[in-house]
Amino acid sequence: MNRKNALAAAVAAALALGSVAVATTQSTAAAPQSTTAAGASAARPGAGFRAMTADARGEAIRTAGRNAAATARALGLGPDERLVTKDVLIDADGTRHVRYDRTYRGLSVIGGDLVVHLAKNGRITGSDLAHQGPIRIAGTTPKLTAADASAAAVRHAKHVRHAKAGGKDSTLVVYAVGKVPVLAYRSTVTGAGENGPASRQAVIVDASSGAPLDQYELHQNITGTGNGVTVGQVSIETAQSGSGYTLTDAAHGGTVVYDSYNSPQSNPRQNARPFSKATNSWGNGTNSSRESAAVDASYGLAKTWDYYKDTFNRSGIRNDGRGAPAYVHVDNSLLNAFYDDNCFCMYFGDGSSQNGNTPVTALDVAGHEMSHGVTAATANLTYSGESGGLNEATSDIFGSMVEFYANNSSDPGDYYIGEKLNMTGGYMRRMDNPSADGRSLSCWNSNAGSVDVHLSSGIGNHFFYLAAEGTGAKTIGGRSHNGTTCNNDTFAGIGKDKAAAVWYRALSAYMTSTTNYAGARTATLQAAADLYGTNSQERYLISKAWAAVSVGTALPDPGPGTPTPSPTTPPSGNVLTNGSFEQGTSGWTQSQNIITNSGQQAARDGSWYAWMMGYGSTASESLSQSNIAVPSTGTPKLTFWLKTTTQESGSTAYDTLKVNVNGTTLATYSNADASSGYVQKTVDLSAYKGKTVKLEFAGTEDAYLPTVFLVDGIAIG
C-alpha cells in the first residue's frame, strides 16, 4: 500500500531540485500497468503538468539524480540503498514529483519504487513509497544457483505451457512487495500461453528455497480502438504480442477475452482461442466481425472492474487483483450469458432469432455476470429459493450501477436490464416495475422461494429501485420509469449511490448463503445503520422500500435533520472505527505499512488485517486509534484475534506485542505465544469505563529471528 509520509522541512535546502517534477504513473512488481490506468491519468494533456522539451526533461532527471543520495537520507533509507531517477514531471503551479526506483547493494528492488513530492521552492512535502521504510535482508548470497532458480520458475509457471527458461534468464533481485523483503530470483519463462505460442512470463522465486513469490505476464498493455455492437466506438485495453496485439487487459487483472468459436455450452472452451491481430483496431460495430462482441465484453468487464474499485476499493471479483477470462460466441443461437465460479470465467452467447441475433454482451450484462462472481466471493448466496432471487437481484443491481458509472452515450444508465439486446418487449427485466413483463414478482409472497430465481429477483430489484429513486414517474436514461409500490405508499429515495453502498455492505458483511428476503431486510438495515446512523433518514427509507415490496414494515420516522455519520462509523456494539480493517487504514494511525490485504498472510475474516513485525532484525512498530469512547455501563472489554508465528524457540520473550491504553500496558504477547491459527484475546477495560482513550498495539523485535503478529477483528464494547 502506498501512503503519504510528510518529511522534515529542514532537508529542503539539500534537496532543491530546481524546476522539476516527477511522473505519477504507478510502478509495480505485478503485471504492467496500463498507460490509461487511474494512477496515470494525470499525465494526459491538460491535466495540470507543464510541457517539457526532451532537453528540459533530461536535465530535470539529471538534477534529481544528483540529489538522490540526499533524498535517500531524508527518507530514512538504509546505507546499502541507492535511488535511481526514473522520471520527472512538474505541475502548472510549480509543484514537483520525482519518481525513483530503488537498488540494494546493486540489486534491483521489486516493489522499491517511490515518488517524492516537492513544493516550488524545492521543499519536500511528502512521499509515496511502494515499500515503507528501509530494506533489510540477511545477505545477498543466494542458496540457489541461477540454473536452480530457472528450474523452479518453470515448475511454478501457472499460465505458460511447455515452459522453458535458462539460467541466463534468471536475475538476482530483492523482492519487497510483501512486508518483509527477501532475496529472490526473477526468471523469464517462455512457452505457449495467453499471449500466443511465444508468451513470456516473469516468475519470482525465493533465492533460498525456490518457493514462488509472484508471477505475471510480460506484455505491454496499451490502448486500442474498439467498435462494439452495443457500446459503440470505445477505447479498450490491449497487449502487444510480438508484432501484433491481443485482447489482454493487464490494467484489469490480466483479463483475456477469447473467441469460443461456437463451442457447445457444455464445453464452451473446446475450440477457444485468444483474439489476436496485426493492428490495434477491433470490430466494426456489427456481427459481420467476430471482434465486435469481444469489444463489448472487454469494455464492459473493464468498466465493471473500475466501478467496484472506484466505489468500494474492491480489486476484481475476488478482491485479489486477478481478472477472470471471458469467452464470447459460445454455442449457436444461445440467448444467455453466465458466470462459472468453478473455472473463474464468464461466457457470452450470440443471441438468437428472438432478439435479432444480438450478442448477449451489453454493458449491464457484463456487469451482471461479473457481479455473480463478487457474490460468490462474498455472501455466496445459494442459487435457489429466495437466496437465488437475491443472487440474481444483486447482479441486476450492480449491472445497472455499472451502466450509470460508465456514462456511455450509446448506453445511458437506467433501471432496465438488457435493454440493448433487442428483446421482444424492449428488455429482459425492469427494476422499477418488475411485474410489467407478466412473469416477474414485484412484491414478496409466500411462494417467492418456489419460482425461478430470475423471476423472484424482481422483489430485490423493486426494493433497490424504490430505495434509490423513490416512488412516482420519472425519465431516467431516456426511458420511462414508474416507482409503484405494493402498499400504496409514497416516499423519496436516498439516491442510487447510497442505496448501492448499503447493498454492497450488506452483501459483503452480513448476508450468508441462505439469506432470504427477510434476512436481506435485516442485513440492509444494519448496513444502513453502519453507514449513516441508526436514526438516519437513510435507514428509515430503506425500511420504507422493503415495506413497499411487502417485506416487513417501515420503521418509525426519526424526523428530519438527523446527522449522517461518516461511512466509517463502526457497527453497533463496537465503539472502534474499522476494527476489522476492511476499510483499509481508515480510523487508524500506523508507524509502518501495517494494515494490509497482502496474500502473503491470511486475514481472520474478510481480506484486510494488521501485520506487525517479522523483520528478523531490531525493529519497532505501532498501530493506534485515538478518541475512543469506552462504554460507561456494563463491563467494557477489548477483544481481538491474534495469530503469532515465529522462528524463535523456547519460552523466553524475545519479540513482543503490547496492548497499551493511554500509555499503560494492559497485556503483553510474545514469540512464546506462537499459535497455529488466530486466537481470540480479551482485555478488561473496566478501569476506563466512561473515559475517552487511545488504544495502541506496540511491537518490538530483537536483532535475531523474526516473529510475526497478525491482528484482526478488534472490538471494544
Buried (B, 14 or more C-beta within 10 A) or exposed (E): BBBEBEBEEEBBEBBBBEBBBBBBBBBBBBBBBBBBBEBBEBBEEEEEBBEBEEEBBEBBBEBBBEBBEBBBEBBEBEEBBBBBBBBBBBBEEBBBBBBBBBBBBEBBBBBBBBBBBBBEEBBBBBBBBBBBBBBBBEEBEBEBEBEBBBBBBBEBBEBBEEBEBEBEBBBBBBBBBBBBBBBBBBBBBBBBBBBBEEBBBBBBBBBBEBEBBBBBBBBBBBBBBBBBBBBBEBEBBBBBBEEBBBBBBBBBBBBBBBBBBBBEBEEBBEBBEBBBBEEBEBBBBEBEBBBBBBBBBBBBBBBBBBBBBEBBEBBBBBBEBBBBBBBBBBBEEBBBBBBBBEEBBBBBBBBBEEBEEBBBBBBBBBBBBBBBBBBBBBBBBBBEBBBBBBBBBBBBBBBBBBBBBBEBEBBBBBBBBBBBBBBEEEBBBBBBBBBBBEEBBBBBEEEBBEBEBBBBBBBBBBBBBBBBBBBEEEEBBEBEBEBBBBEEEEBEBBBBEBBBBBBBBBBBBBBEEEBBBEBBBBBBBBBBBBBBBBBBBBBBBBBBBBBBBBBBEBBEEBEEEBEEBEEEBBBEEBBBBBBBBBBBBEBBEBBBBBBBBBEBBEBBBBBBBBBBBBBBBEBBBBBBBEEBEBBEEEEBBBBBBBBBBBBBEEEEBBBBBBBBBBEEEBBEBBBBBBEEEBBEBEBEBEEBEEBEBBBBBBBBBBEEBBBBBBBBBBBBB
